[in-house]
Amino acid sequence: MTDVGPDKGADMKAQVFLPEDYQPVEDEPFMNERQTEYFRRKLIKWREDILASSRDTIEGLQDGTRAIPDVADRASEETDRALELRTRDRQRKLVAKIEAALRRIEEGEYGYCEVTGEPISLKRLDARPIATMSLEAQERHERREKVHRDD
């Protein structure tokens, strides 16, 4: 009997050969091992970049805590700080979406529209790897959202 535990699966994923210049193309099977690995690596790199940027932001905010005597300078500093915190919050939400996309890859659901079940175009996934809907489904969703907002 062979061992097919979680570690075995992780080892198999690491063995997918992906050339440095690999780009997914429409004429290969959708979400084959190479495409899946391409998007997995892209998502992981994006997450690492965001987390590194967040660490820099946190260090900057901690270093920036100082008494500024001029009221206008202090107000400007507070505005900058508030903007940084909003940016961090958006990044935190983005990291959660990246984690969700990585889970969809693990579950074999990545790249398929959550509304129609159809494949999401490779161009869309390359531009927005956290996409959960095809462009058409996303546009319908946004139109419905706009109609409800205008009420």
N, CA, C and O atoms as a GROMACS GRO file, in nm:
protein
  604
    1MET      N    1   0.084  -0.117   0.000
    1MET     CA    2   0.000   0.000   0.000
    1MET      C    3   0.089   0.125   0.000
    1MET      O    4   0.184   0.132   0.079
    2THR      N    5   0.061   0.221  -0.086
    2THR     CA    6   0.145   0.340  -0.094
    2THR      C    7   0.087   0.452  -0.010
    2THR      O    8  -0.035   0.464   0.007
    3ASP      N    9   0.177   0.535   0.043
    3ASP     CA   10   0.136   0.649   0.126
    3ASP      C   11   0.100   0.766   0.035
    3ASP      O   12   0.183   0.816  -0.040
    4VAL      N   13  -0.025   0.810   0.044
    4VAL     CA   14  -0.069   0.924  -0.038
    4VAL      C   15  -0.125   1.030   0.056
    4VAL      O   16  -0.237   1.080   0.037
    5GLY      N   17  -0.047   1.065   0.156
    5GLY     CA   18  -0.088   1.168   0.252
    5GLY      C   19  -0.068   1.307   0.195
    5GLY      O   20  -0.028   1.322   0.080
    6PRO      N   21  -0.096   1.409   0.276
    6PRO     CA   22  -0.084   1.547   0.230
    6PRO      C   23   0.058   1.584   0.186
    6PRO      O   24   0.076   1.664   0.095
    7ASP      N   25   0.158   1.524   0.252
    7ASP     CA   26   0.296   1.557   0.215
    7ASP      C   27   0.328   1.506   0.075
    7ASP      O   28   0.400   1.572  -0.001
    8LYS      N   29   0.275   1.391   0.041
    8LYS     CA   30   0.299   1.332  -0.091
    8LYS      C   31   0.243   1.425  -0.199
    8LYS      O   32   0.308   1.447  -0.301
    9GLY      N   33   0.123   1.478  -0.178
    9GLY     CA   34   0.060   1.569  -0.272
    9GLY      C   35   0.141   1.697  -0.288
    9GLY      O   36   0.156   1.748  -0.399
   10ALA      N   37   0.194   1.748  -0.178
   10ALA     CA   38   0.274   1.870  -0.182
   10ALA      C   39   0.402   1.847  -0.262
   10ALA      O   40   0.446   1.934  -0.337
   11ASP      N   41   0.461   1.726  -0.246
   11ASP     CA   42   0.582   1.693  -0.322
   11ASP      C   43   0.553   1.690  -0.471
   11ASP      O   44   0.634   1.736  -0.551
   12MET      N   45   0.437   1.635  -0.511
   12MET     CA   46   0.403   1.626  -0.652
   12MET      C   47   0.387   1.765  -0.712
   12MET      O   48   0.430   1.787  -0.825
   13LYS      N   49   0.328   1.858  -0.641
   13LYS     CA   50   0.309   1.993  -0.692
   13LYS      C   51   0.443   2.062  -0.714
   13LYS      O   52   0.459   2.137  -0.811
   14ALA      N   53   0.538   2.038  -0.626
   14ALA     CA   54   0.669   2.102  -0.636
   14ALA      C   55   0.744   2.052  -0.758
   14ALA      O   56   0.838   2.117  -0.804
   15GLN      N   57   0.705   1.937  -0.813
   15GLN     CA   58   0.776   1.878  -0.925
   15GLN      C   59   0.727   1.927  -1.061
   15GLN      O   60   0.781   1.884  -1.163
   16VAL      N   61   0.627   2.013  -1.066
   16VAL     CA   62   0.578   2.063  -1.193
   16VAL      C   63   0.685   2.153  -1.253
   16VAL      O   64   0.722   2.254  -1.193
   17PHE      N   65   0.734   2.117  -1.372
   17PHE     CA   66   0.836   2.198  -1.438
   17PHE      C   67   0.768   2.317  -1.505
   17PHE      O   68   0.673   2.302  -1.582
   18LEU      N   69   0.819   2.435  -1.476
   18LEU     CA   70   0.763   2.556  -1.532
   18LEU      C   71   0.877   2.644  -1.579
   18LEU      O   72   0.949   2.701  -1.497
   19PRO      N   73   0.895   2.657  -1.711
   19PRO     CA   74   1.002   2.744  -1.762
   19PRO      C   75   0.984   2.887  -1.712
   19PRO      O   76   0.871   2.931  -1.689
   20GLU      N   77   1.095   2.960  -1.695
   20GLU     CA   78   1.091   3.099  -1.648
   20GLU      C   79   0.998   3.185  -1.730
   20GLU      O   80   0.927   3.270  -1.676
   21ASP      N   81   0.997   3.164  -1.863
   21ASP     CA   82   0.920   3.250  -1.953
   21ASP      C   83   0.782   3.193  -1.985
   21ASP      O   84   0.717   3.238  -2.080
   22TYR      N   85   0.736   3.095  -1.908
   22TYR     CA   86   0.607   3.031  -1.936
   22TYR      C   87   0.492   3.131  -1.925
   22TYR      O   88   0.485   3.208  -1.830
   23GLN      N   89   0.404   3.129  -2.024
   23GLN     CA   90   0.280   3.206  -2.022
   23GLN      C   91   0.167   3.111  -2.062
   23GLN      O   92   0.179   3.042  -2.164
   24PRO      N   93   0.060   3.105  -1.985
   24PRO     CA   94  -0.052   3.018  -2.024
   24PRO      C   95  -0.109   3.061  -2.159
   24PRO      O   96  -0.120   3.181  -2.187
   25VAL      N   97  -0.144   2.964  -2.241
   25VAL     CA   98  -0.204   2.994  -2.371
   25VAL      C   99  -0.334   2.918  -2.387
   25VAL      O  100  -0.354   2.812  -2.327
   26GLU      N  101  -0.422   2.974  -2.470
   26GLU     CA  102  -0.556   2.918  -2.489
   26GLU      C  103  -0.556   2.779  -2.554
   26GLU      O  104  -0.650   2.702  -2.533
   27ASP      N  105  -0.452   2.745  -2.632
   27ASP     CA  106  -0.456   2.618  -2.705
   27ASP      C  107  -0.406   2.498  -2.625
   27ASP      O  108  -0.389   2.389  -2.681
   28GLU      N  109  -0.381   2.516  -2.494
   28GLU     CA  110  -0.347   2.401  -2.409
   28GLU      C  111  -0.468   2.373  -2.320
   28GLU      O  112  -0.553   2.461  -2.302
   29PRO      N  113  -0.477   2.254  -2.264
   29PRO     CA  114  -0.592   2.222  -2.177
   29PRO      C  115  -0.605   2.323  -2.063
   29PRO      O  116  -0.506   2.358  -1.999
   30PHE      N  117  -0.727   2.369  -2.038
   30PHE     CA  118  -0.752   2.472  -1.936
   30PHE      C  119  -0.719   2.419  -1.797
   30PHE      O  120  -0.761   2.309  -1.760
   31MET      N  121  -0.645   2.498  -1.722
   31MET     CA  122  -0.604   2.469  -1.585
   31MET      C  123  -0.532   2.334  -1.574
   31MET      O  124  -0.554   2.256  -1.482
   32ASN      N  125  -0.445   2.310  -1.674
   32ASN     CA  126  -0.359   2.192  -1.664
   32ASN      C  127  -0.257   2.219  -1.553
   32ASN      O  128  -0.258   2.325  -1.491
   33GLU      N  129  -0.169   2.122  -1.527
   33GLU     CA  130  -0.073   2.136  -1.415
   33GLU      C  131   0.014   2.260  -1.429
   33GLU      O  132   0.042   2.327  -1.330
   34ARG      N  133   0.058   2.290  -1.552
   34ARG     CA  134   0.147   2.405  -1.572
   34ARG      C  135   0.073   2.536  -1.548
   34ARG      O  136   0.126   2.627  -1.484
   35GLN      N  137  -0.049   2.548  -1.600
   35GLN     CA  138  -0.126   2.670  -1.577
   35GLN      C  139  -0.155   2.688  -1.428
   35GLN      O  140  -0.140   2.797  -1.374
   36THR      N  141  -0.196   2.581  -1.364
   36THR     CA  142  -0.226   2.586  -1.222
   36THR      C  143  -0.103   2.630  -1.142
   36THR      O  144  -0.112   2.715  -1.054
   37GLU      N  145   0.011   2.572  -1.175
   37GLU     CA  146   0.135   2.607  -1.106
   37GLU      C  147   0.174   2.752  -1.135
   37GLU      O  148   0.222   2.823  -1.046
   38TYR      N  149   0.155   2.796  -1.258
   38TYR     CA  150   0.185   2.935  -1.296
   38TYR      C  151   0.104   3.032  -1.208
   38TYR      O  152   0.160   3.126  -1.152
   39PHE      N  153  -0.026   3.007  -1.197
   39PHE     CA  154  -0.110   3.097  -1.117
   39PHE      C  155  -0.081   3.084  -0.967
   39PHE      O  156  -0.088   3.182  -0.893
   40ARG      N  157  -0.050   2.962  -0.923
   40ARG     CA  158  -0.016   2.943  -0.782
   40ARG      C  159   0.108   3.025  -0.747
   40ARG      O  160   0.110   3.096  -0.646
   41ARG      N  161   0.212   3.017  -0.830
   41ARG     CA  162   0.334   3.094  -0.806
   41ARG      C  163   0.308   3.244  -0.814
   41ARG      O  164   0.362   3.322  -0.735
   42LYS      N  165   0.227   3.284  -0.910
   42LYS     CA  166   0.195   3.426  -0.927
   42LYS      C  167   0.125   3.480  -0.802
   42LYS      O  168   0.157   3.588  -0.753
   43LEU      N  169   0.029   3.403  -0.750
   43LEU     CA  170  -0.045   3.444  -0.631
   43LEU      C  171   0.048   3.449  -0.508
   43LEU      O  172   0.040   3.543  -0.428
   44ILE      N  173   0.133   3.349  -0.493
   44ILE     CA  174   0.225   3.345  -0.379
   44ILE      C  175   0.320   3.464  -0.384
   44ILE      O  176   0.345   3.528  -0.281
   45LYS      N  177   0.373   3.494  -0.501
   45LYS     CA  178   0.465   3.608  -0.517
   45LYS      C  179   0.393   3.739  -0.483
   45LYS      O  180   0.449   3.824  -0.414
   46TRP      N  181   0.271   3.754  -0.530
   46TRP     CA  182   0.191   3.874  -0.503
   46TRP      C  183   0.170   3.889  -0.353
   46TRP      O  184   0.186   3.998  -0.298
   47ARG      N  185   0.133   3.777  -0.287
   47ARG     CA  186   0.111   3.780  -0.143
   47ARG      C  187   0.239   3.819  -0.069
   47ARG      O  188   0.236   3.900   0.023
   48GLU      N  189   0.352   3.761  -0.110
   48GLU     CA  190   0.480   3.793  -0.046
   48GLU      C  191   0.515   3.941  -0.063
   48GLU      O  192   0.563   4.005   0.030
   49ASP      N  193   0.491   3.995  -0.183
   49ASP     CA  194   0.519   4.137  -0.208
   49ASP      C  195   0.433   4.226  -0.120
   49ASP      O  196   0.483   4.324  -0.064
   50ILE      N  197   0.306   4.193  -0.106
   50ILE     CA  198   0.214   4.272  -0.023
   50ILE      C  199   0.258   4.266   0.123
   50ILE      O  200   0.262   4.368   0.192
   51LEU      N  201   0.291   4.146   0.170
   51LEU     CA  202   0.332   4.130   0.310
   51LEU      C  203   0.462   4.204   0.339
   51LEU      O  204   0.477   4.263   0.446
   52ALA      N  205   0.556   4.201   0.244
   52ALA     CA  206   0.682   4.276   0.262
   52ALA      C  207   0.654   4.425   0.268
   52ALA      O  208   0.711   4.497   0.351
   53SER      N  209   0.566   4.472   0.181
   53SER     CA  210   0.528   4.613   0.180
   53SER      C  211   0.459   4.651   0.311
   53SER      O  212   0.481   4.760   0.364
   54SER      N  213   0.377   4.561   0.362
   54SER     CA  214   0.307   4.586   0.488
   54SER      C  215   0.405   4.599   0.604
   54SER      O  216   0.391   4.685   0.690
   55ARG      N  217   0.506   4.511   0.604
   55ARG     CA  218   0.608   4.518   0.710
   55ARG      C  219   0.679   4.654   0.706
   55ARG      O  220   0.703   4.716   0.809
   56ASP      N  221   0.712   4.699   0.584
   56ASP     CA  222   0.777   4.830   0.568
   56ASP      C  223   0.686   4.941   0.619
   56ASP      O  224   0.733   5.034   0.685
   57THR      N  225   0.558   4.932   0.589
   57THR     CA  226   0.462   5.034   0.633
   57THR      C  227   0.453   5.037   0.785
   57THR      O  228   0.454   5.144   0.846
   58ILE      N  229   0.445   4.919   0.846
   58ILE     CA  230   0.435   4.912   0.992
   58ILE      C  231   0.560   4.972   1.056
   58ILE      O  232   0.551   5.048   1.152
   59GLU      N  233   0.677   4.936   1.002
   59GLU     CA  234   0.801   4.992   1.056
   59GLU      C  235   0.803   5.144   1.040
   59GLU      O  236   0.846   5.215   1.131
   60GLY      N  237   0.756   5.192   0.926
   60GLY     CA  238   0.750   5.336   0.902
   60GLY      C  239   0.656   5.407   0.997
   60GLY      O  240   0.686   5.516   1.046
   61LEU      N  241   0.542   5.344   1.025
   61LEU     CA  242   0.447   5.403   1.119
   61LEU      C  243   0.504   5.406   1.260
   61LEU      O  244   0.485   5.502   1.334
   62GLN      N  245   0.575   5.300   1.297
   62GLN     CA  246   0.634   5.295   1.431
   62GLN      C  247   0.747   5.397   1.444
   62GLN      O  248   0.759   5.464   1.546
   63ASP      N  249   0.829   5.409   1.340
   63ASP     CA  250   0.938   5.506   1.342
   63ASP      C  251   0.886   5.649   1.338
   63ASP      O  252   0.948   5.741   1.390
   64GLY      N  253   0.770   5.666   1.274
   64GLY     CA  254   0.714   5.800   1.255
   64GLY      C  255   0.645   5.856   1.378
   64GLY      O  256   0.600   5.971   1.376
   65THR      N  257   0.635   5.779   1.485
   65THR     CA  258   0.568   5.826   1.606
   65THR      C  259   0.662   5.921   1.679
   65THR      O  260   0.755   5.880   1.749
   66ARG      N  261   0.634   6.048   1.662
   66ARG     CA  262   0.717   6.149   1.728
   66ARG      C  263   0.633   6.274   1.751
   66ARG      O  264   0.530   6.294   1.686
   67ALA      N  265   0.678   6.357   1.841
   67ALA     CA  266   0.606   6.481   1.872
   67ALA      C  267   0.645   6.587   1.769
   67ALA      O  268   0.762   6.620   1.753
   68ILE      N  269   0.544   6.639   1.700
   68ILE     CA  270   0.567   6.743   1.600
   68ILE      C  271   0.501   6.870   1.653
   68ILE      O  272   0.379   6.876   1.669
   69PRO      N  273   0.583   6.971   1.682
   69PRO     CA  274   0.529   7.092   1.744
   69PRO      C  275   0.435   7.173   1.654
   69PRO      O  276   0.337   7.230   1.702
   70ASP      N  277   0.463   7.179   1.523
   70ASP     CA  278   0.380   7.260   1.434
   70ASP      C  279   0.246   7.190   1.408
   70ASP      O  280   0.242   7.074   1.368
   71VAL      N  281   0.137   7.263   1.431
   71VAL     CA  282   0.002   7.207   1.417
   71VAL      C  283  -0.024   7.161   1.273
   71VAL      O  284  -0.080   7.054   1.253
   72ALA      N  285   0.015   7.241   1.175
   72ALA     CA  286  -0.008   7.204   1.035
   72ALA      C  287   0.072   7.080   0.998
   72ALA      O  288   0.021   6.992   0.928
   73ASP      N  289   0.195   7.072   1.044
   73ASP     CA  290   0.278   6.954   1.016
   73ASP      C  291   0.220   6.830   1.084
   73ASP      O  292   0.222   6.721   1.026
   74ARG      N  293   0.170   6.847   1.205
   74ARG     CA  294   0.111   6.736   1.278
   74ARG      C  295  -0.014   6.686   1.206
   74ARG      O  296  -0.036   6.566   1.195
   75ALA      N  297  -0.098   6.780   1.156
   75ALA     CA  298  -0.219   6.743   1.083
   75ALA      C  299  -0.183   6.668   0.955
   75ALA      O  300  -0.248   6.570   0.919
   76SER      N  301  -0.080   6.715   0.887
   76SER     CA  302  -0.035   6.649   0.764
   76SER      C  303   0.014   6.508   0.795
   76SER      O  304  -0.015   6.414   0.722
   77GLU      N  305   0.089   6.495   0.904
   77GLU     CA  306   0.141   6.365   0.946
   77GLU      C  307   0.024   6.269   0.978
   77GLU      O  308   0.028   6.152   0.941
   78GLU      N  309  -0.078   6.320   1.046
   78GLU     CA  310  -0.194   6.237   1.081
   78GLU      C  311  -0.270   6.194   0.956
   78GLU      O  312  -0.318   6.081   0.948
   79THR      N  313  -0.281   6.283   0.859
   79THR     CA  314  -0.348   6.250   0.733
   79THR      C  315  -0.272   6.140   0.661
   79THR      O  316  -0.331   6.045   0.610
   80ASP      N  317  -0.140   6.154   0.657
   80ASP     CA  318  -0.056   6.051   0.594
   80ASP      C  319  -0.072   5.917   0.664
   80ASP      O  320  -0.080   5.812   0.600
   81ARG      N  321  -0.076   5.922   0.795
   81ARG     CA  322  -0.091   5.802   0.876
   81ARG      C  323  -0.226   5.734   0.850
   81ARG      O  324  -0.233   5.611   0.836
   82ALA      N  325  -0.332   5.813   0.842
   82ALA     CA  326  -0.465   5.758   0.814
   82ALA      C  327  -0.470   5.694   0.676
   82ALA      O  328  -0.530   5.588   0.658
   83LEU      N  329  -0.405   5.758   0.578
   83LEU     CA  330  -0.400   5.703   0.444
   83LEU      C  331  -0.324   5.569   0.444
   83LEU      O  332  -0.367   5.473   0.380
   84GLU      N  333  -0.213   5.564   0.515
   84GLU     CA  334  -0.136   5.439   0.526
   84GLU      C  335  -0.220   5.328   0.588
   84GLU      O  336  -0.216   5.214   0.543
   85LEU      N  337  -0.296   5.362   0.691
   85LEU     CA  338  -0.378   5.261   0.758
   85LEU      C  339  -0.490   5.211   0.667
   85LEU      O  340  -0.522   5.092   0.668
   86ARG      N  341  -0.549   5.300   0.588
   86ARG     CA  342  -0.652   5.257   0.492
   86ARG      C  343  -0.591   5.166   0.386
   86ARG      O  344  -0.650   5.065   0.347
   87THR      N  345  -0.473   5.203   0.340
   87THR     CA  346  -0.403   5.121   0.242
   87THR      C  347  -0.374   4.984   0.300
   87THR      O  348  -0.392   4.882   0.232
   88ARG      N  349  -0.329   4.978   0.424
   88ARG     CA  350  -0.302   4.850   0.491
   88ARG      C  351  -0.428   4.765   0.500
   88ARG      O  352  -0.423   4.644   0.482
   89ASP      N  353  -0.541   4.829   0.529
   89ASP     CA  354  -0.666   4.755   0.540
   89ASP      C  355  -0.704   4.695   0.404
   89ASP      O  356  -0.747   4.580   0.397
   90ARG      N  357  -0.686   4.772   0.296
   90ARG     CA  358  -0.714   4.720   0.162
   90ARG      C  359  -0.620   4.604   0.131
   90ARG      O  360  -0.662   4.504   0.072
   91GLN      N  361  -0.493   4.617   0.169
   91GLN     CA  362  -0.396   4.510   0.146
   91GLN      C  363  -0.433   4.385   0.224
   91GLN      O  364  -0.417   4.273   0.174
   92ARG      N  365  -0.481   4.403   0.345
   92ARG     CA  366  -0.522   4.288   0.428
   92ARG      C  367  -0.636   4.213   0.359
   92ARG      O  368  -0.637   4.090   0.356
   93LYS      N  369  -0.732   4.289   0.304
   93LYS     CA  370  -0.843   4.226   0.233
   93LYS      C  371  -0.795   4.157   0.107
   93LYS      O  372  -0.845   4.050   0.071
   94LEU      N  373  -0.698   4.217   0.038
   94LEU     CA  374  -0.642   4.158  -0.082
   94LEU      C  375  -0.570   4.028  -0.050
   94LEU      O  376  -0.581   3.931  -0.125
   95VAL      N  377  -0.496   4.025   0.059
   95VAL     CA  378  -0.427   3.902   0.100
   95VAL      C  379  -0.530   3.792   0.128
   95VAL      O  380  -0.506   3.676   0.095
   96ALA      N  381  -0.642   3.827   0.188
   96ALA     CA  382  -0.748   3.728   0.213
   96ALA      C  383  -0.801   3.673   0.081
   96ALA      O  384  -0.829   3.553   0.071
   97LYS      N  385  -0.815   3.758  -0.021
   97LYS     CA  386  -0.862   3.712  -0.152
   97LYS      C  387  -0.758   3.624  -0.219
   97LYS      O  388  -0.792   3.527  -0.287
   98ILE      N  389  -0.631   3.657  -0.201
   98ILE     CA  390  -0.523   3.574  -0.256
   98ILE      C  391  -0.525   3.437  -0.190
   98ILE      O  392  -0.512   3.335  -0.256
   99GLU      N  393  -0.542   3.435  -0.057
   99GLU     CA  394  -0.550   3.308   0.017
   99GLU      C  395  -0.668   3.224  -0.034
   99GLU      O  396  -0.656   3.102  -0.050
  100ALA      N  397  -0.782   3.289  -0.059
  100ALA     CA  398  -0.899   3.218  -0.111
  100ALA      C  399  -0.870   3.160  -0.249
  100ALA      O  400  -0.911   3.047  -0.279
  101ALA      N  401  -0.799   3.235  -0.333
  101ALA     CA  402  -0.763   3.186  -0.467
  101ALA      C  403  -0.670   3.065  -0.455
  101ALA      O  404  -0.685   2.968  -0.529
  102LEU      N  405  -0.574   3.072  -0.363
  102LEU     CA  406  -0.484   2.958  -0.343
  102LEU      C  407  -0.561   2.835  -0.294
  102LEU      O  408  -0.529   2.722  -0.332
  103ARG      N  409  -0.663   2.856  -0.210
  103ARG     CA  410  -0.747   2.744  -0.165
  103ARG      C  411  -0.823   2.684  -0.284
  103ARG      O  412  -0.837   2.563  -0.296
  104ARG      N  413  -0.874   2.773  -0.374
  104ARG     CA  414  -0.945   2.723  -0.492
  104ARG      C  415  -0.852   2.641  -0.581
  104ARG      O  416  -0.895   2.544  -0.642
  105ILE      N  417  -0.725   2.681  -0.588
  105ILE     CA  418  -0.628   2.602  -0.665
  105ILE      C  419  -0.616   2.464  -0.602
  105ILE      O  420  -0.620   2.362  -0.672
  106GLU      N  421  -0.599   2.459  -0.470
  106GLU     CA  422  -0.585   2.330  -0.399
  106GLU      C  423  -0.709   2.242  -0.419
  106GLU      O  424  -0.698   2.120  -0.428
  107GLU      N  425  -0.826   2.305  -0.426
  107GLU     CA  426  -0.951   2.230  -0.438
  107GLU      C  427  -0.988   2.201  -0.584
  107GLU      O  428  -1.089   2.135  -0.610
  108GLY      N  429  -0.907   2.250  -0.678
  108GLY     CA  430  -0.935   2.224  -0.819
  108GLY      C  431  -1.045   2.311  -0.877
  108GLY      O  432  -1.099   2.279  -0.983
  109GLU      N  433  -1.081   2.419  -0.808
  109GLU     CA  434  -1.190   2.506  -0.854
  109GLU      C  435  -1.139   2.636  -0.916
  109GLU      O  436  -1.219   2.715  -0.967
  110TYR      N  437  -1.009   2.658  -0.911
  110TYR     CA  438  -0.953   2.784  -0.959
  110TYR      C  439  -0.971   2.798  -1.110
  110TYR      O  440  -0.956   2.703  -1.186
  111GLY      N  441  -1.004   2.921  -1.151
  111GLY     CA  442  -1.014   2.950  -1.293
  111GLY      C  443  -1.153   2.934  -1.350
  111GLY      O  444  -1.176   2.962  -1.468
  112TYR      N  445  -1.246   2.888  -1.267
  112TYR     CA  446  -1.382   2.868  -1.313
  112TYR      C  447  -1.475   2.970  -1.246
  112TYR      O  448  -1.464   2.996  -1.126
  113CYS      N  449  -1.566   3.026  -1.325
  113CYS     CA  450  -1.658   3.128  -1.277
  113CYS      C  451  -1.749   3.070  -1.169
  113CYS      O  452  -1.809   2.964  -1.188
  114GLU      N  453  -1.759   3.140  -1.056
  114GLU     CA  454  -1.843   3.090  -0.947
  114GLU      C  455  -1.992   3.106  -0.978
  114GLU      O  456  -2.075   3.048  -0.909
  115VAL      N  457  -2.027   3.184  -1.081
  115VAL     CA  458  -2.166   3.203  -1.120
  115VAL      C  459  -2.208   3.105  -1.228
  115VAL      O  460  -2.310   3.037  -1.216
  116THR      N  461  -2.128   3.098  -1.336
  116THR     CA  462  -2.167   3.015  -1.451
  116THR      C  463  -2.098   2.879  -1.454
  116THR      O  464  -2.146   2.787  -1.520
  117GLY      N  465  -1.985   2.866  -1.383
  117GLY     CA  466  -1.909   2.741  -1.388
  117GLY      C  467  -1.819   2.732  -1.510
  117GLY      O  468  -1.744   2.635  -1.525
  118GLU      N  469  -1.827   2.830  -1.598
  118GLU     CA  470  -1.745   2.833  -1.719
  118GLU      C  471  -1.603   2.879  -1.686
  118GLU      O  472  -1.582   2.947  -1.586
  119PRO      N  473  -1.506   2.842  -1.770
  119PRO     CA  474  -1.369   2.890  -1.748
  119PRO      C  475  -1.360   3.042  -1.758
  119PRO      O  476  -1.425   3.103  -1.844
  120ILE      N  477  -1.281   3.102  -1.672
  120ILE     CA  478  -1.251   3.245  -1.677
  120ILE      C  479  -1.135   3.258  -1.776
  120ILE      O  480  -1.043   3.177  -1.775
  121SER      N  481  -1.138   3.359  -1.862
  121SER     CA  482  -1.034   3.370  -1.964
  121SER      C  483  -0.896   3.382  -1.899
  121SER      O  484  -0.880   3.442  -1.793
  122LEU      N  485  -0.797   3.325  -1.966
  122LEU     CA  486  -0.660   3.329  -1.916
  122LEU      C  487  -0.609   3.473  -1.907
  122LEU      O  488  -0.535   3.507  -1.816
  123LYS      N  489  -0.650   3.557  -2.003
  123LYS     CA  490  -0.609   3.698  -2.000
  123LYS      C  491  -0.661   3.765  -1.874
  123LYS      O  492  -0.588   3.841  -1.809
  124ARG      N  493  -0.787   3.738  -1.839
  124ARG     CA  494  -0.846   3.797  -1.717
  124ARG      C  495  -0.774   3.746  -1.593
  124ARG      O  496  -0.742   3.824  -1.503
  125LEU      N  497  -0.748   3.615  -1.588
  125LEU     CA  498  -0.679   3.558  -1.472
  125LEU      C  499  -0.537   3.611  -1.460
  125LEU      O  500  -0.487   3.633  -1.350
  126ASP      N  501  -0.471   3.632  -1.574
  126ASP     CA  502  -0.335   3.684  -1.570
  126ASP      C  503  -0.335   3.828  -1.518
  126ASP      O  504  -0.246   3.867  -1.442
  127ALA      N  505  -0.436   3.906  -1.559
  127ALA     CA  506  -0.446   4.045  -1.514
  127ALA      C  507  -0.497   4.054  -1.370
  127ALA      O  508  -0.453   4.140  -1.294
  128ARG      N  509  -0.588   3.965  -1.332
  128ARG     CA  510  -0.649   3.966  -1.199
  128ARG      C  511  -0.660   3.823  -1.148
  128ARG      O  512  -0.766   3.761  -1.158
  129PRO      N  513  -0.549   3.769  -1.096
  129PRO     CA  514  -0.549   3.628  -1.058
  129PRO      C  515  -0.646   3.590  -0.946
  129PRO      O  516  -0.667   3.472  -0.920
  130ILE      N  517  -0.705   3.690  -0.879
  130ILE     CA  518  -0.802   3.658  -0.773
  130ILE      C  519  -0.946   3.659  -0.827
  130ILE      O  520  -1.040   3.642  -0.750
  131ALA      N  521  -0.962   3.676  -0.958
  131ALA     CA  522  -1.096   3.682  -1.017
  131ALA      C  523  -1.173   3.553  -0.987
  131ALA      O  524  -1.119   3.442  -0.994
  132THR      N  525  -1.300   3.572  -0.952
  132THR     CA  526  -1.386   3.456  -0.925
  132THR      C  527  -1.499   3.445  -1.025
  132THR      O  528  -1.576   3.348  -1.024
  133MET      N  529  -1.509   3.546  -1.113
  133MET     CA  530  -1.615   3.545  -1.213
  133MET      C  531  -1.557   3.576  -1.350
  133MET      O  532  -1.456   3.646  -1.363
  134SER      N  533  -1.622   3.522  -1.452
  134SER     CA  534  -1.584   3.557  -1.589
  134SER      C  535  -1.615   3.705  -1.608
  134SER      O  536  -1.690   3.764  -1.530
  135LEU      N  537  -1.558   3.764  -1.711
  135LEU     CA  538  -1.580   3.906  -1.737
  135LEU      C  539  -1.728   3.936  -1.756
  135LEU      O  540  -1.779   4.036  -1.704
  136GLU      N  541  -1.797   3.850  -1.828
  136GLU     CA  542  -1.940   3.872  -1.854
  136GLU      C  543  -2.020   3.866  -1.723
  136GLU      O  544  -2.106   3.952  -1.699
  137ALA      N  545  -1.993   3.767  -1.640
  137ALA     CA  546  -2.064   3.754  -1.512
  137ALA      C  547  -2.032   3.872  -1.421
  137ALA      O  548  -2.120   3.921  -1.350
  138GLN      N  549  -1.907   3.918  -1.422
  138GLN     CA  550  -1.867   4.032  -1.340
  138GLN      C  551  -1.940   4.158  -1.386
  138GLN      O  552  -1.987   4.236  -1.303
  139GLU      N  553  -1.949   4.178  -1.517
  139GLU     CA  554  -2.019   4.295  -1.570
  139GLU      C  555  -2.166   4.292  -1.533
  139GLU      O  556  -2.223   4.394  -1.495
  140ARG      N  557  -2.230   4.174  -1.543
  140ARG     CA  558  -2.372   4.161  -1.503
  140ARG      C  559  -2.387   4.193  -1.354
  140ARG      O  560  -2.480   4.264  -1.314
  141HIS      N  561  -2.297   4.142  -1.274
  141HIS     CA  562  -2.299   4.166  -1.129
  141HIS      C  563  -2.287   4.315  -1.099
  141HIS      O  564  -2.362   4.369  -1.017
  142GLU      N  565  -2.194   4.382  -1.167
  142GLU     CA  566  -2.174   4.525  -1.144
  142GLU      C  567  -2.293   4.608  -1.191
  142GLU      O  568  -2.328   4.707  -1.128
  143ARG      N  569  -2.356   4.567  -1.302
  143ARG     CA  570  -2.476   4.639  -1.349
  143ARG      C  571  -2.589   4.626  -1.247
  143ARG      O  572  -2.656   4.724  -1.214
  144ARG      N  573  -2.610   4.504  -1.196
  144ARG     CA  574  -2.715   4.482  -1.094
  144ARG      C  575  -2.684   4.563  -0.968
  144ARG      O  576  -2.773   4.623  -0.909
  145GLU      N  577  -2.557   4.564  -0.929
  145GLU     CA  578  -2.515   4.638  -0.810
  145GLU      C  579  -2.542   4.788  -0.827
  145GLU      O  580  -2.589   4.855  -0.735
  146LYS      N  581  -2.513   4.841  -0.947
  146LYS     CA  582  -2.534   4.982  -0.976
  146LYS      C  583  -2.683   5.016  -0.970
  146LYS      O  584  -2.721   5.120  -0.917
  147VAL      N  585  -2.765   4.929  -1.025
  147VAL     CA  586  -2.911   4.952  -1.023
  147VAL      C  587  -2.960   4.959  -0.879
  147VAL      O  588  -3.040   5.046  -0.845
  148HIS      N  589  -2.912   4.869  -0.795
  148HIS     CA  590  -2.955   4.868  -0.655
  148HIS      C  591  -2.901   4.985  -0.578
  148HIS      O  592  -2.966   5.033  -0.485
  149ARG      N  593  -2.783   5.034  -0.614
  149ARG     CA  594  -2.725   5.151  -0.546
  149ARG      C  595  -2.803   5.277  -0.579
  149ARG      O  596  -2.817   5.366  -0.496
  150ASP      N  597  -2.854   5.284  -0.705
  150ASP     CA  598  -2.926   5.404  -0.749
  150ASP      C  599  -3.064   5.416  -0.688
  150ASP      O  600  -3.125   5.522  -0.694
  151ASP      N  601  -3.116   5.308  -0.628
  151ASP     CA  602  -3.251   5.310  -0.568
  151ASP      C  603  -3.256   5.403  -0.447
  151ASP      O  604  -3.362   5.416  -0.385
   0.00000   0.00000   0.00000
